[in-house]
Amino acid sequence: MRTLAAFFSDLVGPAAVMAAGTMGAGAVASFLLAGAWFRYELLWVILAMLPVFVVSVDTASRIGALNPGHGMFALVRTRISSGLAWIILLLVVPVHFLVTMGQISVMSSAFLTLLGLPASSSSSLGLEVFLSVALSAAVLWLVFSRGYERMQRVMTLLMLLMFLCFLVVAVRGLVELPAILAGFVPSLPQDLAVPGSESPRIATSSIIAMVGAAVAPAALLGMPYMCADDGGSREELTRAFRQAIINMGFVFGAYAMFVVVAGGYALYSLPDHASFADVGQASAVFRDALPGVFSALGPVIFSLGLFTAAMTTLVVAAQVTIYFVLDMVGKEWRFSSDNTLYQRVLTGFVLAAAALAPFWDFPALLKVILLMGINVVVIPLAFVIVLVLVNSSDVMREFKAEWWRNMLLIIGLVTSIVLAVDKAPHYYRLLMG
């Protein structure tokens, strides 16, 4: 009989790290609100997107396994275009800085909820800065203090903790199993009117948000570095694919379904369920997730899951950003105990984000420009880059992408273009406004 330790060992790896990072606060919001607004009717979207998610990230990891001495940005510079690499870097770095700030803010808020304290106010700005920096420093020590192997194990444990938290808050919803199963049949629910607003909740927008939670440039461009740091080799490609299926298929897929079910059961029945606009509003009323005397634990368990989700996204966003920057300027990018440059730059990046997070005073126009660049430009380009590299004999040698792998990557590329087309008019209106 397999032991728990053996099962955990099978999970540990770059795929677990990226799955944990993808299971972030943004993904929680997308899936939770889809359940709160449309109950279980969009569960089929998760099943539809998982094959593309698993195969695209695994394909990116193969690039790192077969080219451990070359970073992804170095390959883009030498095999495709140096200008393209710089454009992507200049868009990704500030966006990841904003993402890191956002995850630190979520961590601080969830931490206060776990302690039973009210959210900090502007009168306690000093306390907010202290809390942000202290939590970030704790994350840096916990995750990065003992090298790459320790980081992988910690991130895998955090992924499982998130999984259990959202499983607990979703379990009660399983009493509605027939309605849940019906949600796996593809359908498009009607738009949902929002009281006091002329803008309804549109099902297609929720679908785009759910898919966008998994389709991210950090996964496609960051996995090669993580796989190279893990010591990946051509002999381990099969094992890496199996880990991708387990971590990004089964674990991430089940987590996403749990969050949708939790939102559909605990929030959809509320009279104002259409009014929920963010995860903070939703988590505050999460009391119906658990029965009877345990109802007060619902928000606590949900906040613990949310805290963990923010932490793991922070780790991955910061880690891949430093990979990108050091690789682009020709410095040693590997995460190792003797690479002090990596450690110093990573620490400075995270602590600077922590110190600025309580202020959150970036110009709205800058945010729009950066997000537009990521969603409209970088995500489709990331798919194009992966497609070009995995079909190059010089890069992949005898391990060039199979027809089915190319087909799923092209589906991912088309999906990312659809996301871009849908988002572009919204961003354009914000810019012009």
LINVEN-V351854 format. One record per helix or strand of 3 or more residues. SS is the DSSP state (a for helix, b for strand). FROM is the first residue (numbers start at 1). TO is the last residue. If there is no record, write none. Layout:
BEGIN
ss->(SS SS)
from->(FROM FROM)
to->(TO TO)
END
This chain:
BEGIN
ss->(a a a a a a a a a a a a a a a a a a a a)
from->(4 14 25 43 72 82 122 147 203 217 234 273 279 286 292 297 340 364 393 403)
to->(11 22 38 66 79 114 144 182 214 229 266 275 284 289 294 328 357 390 399 432)
END
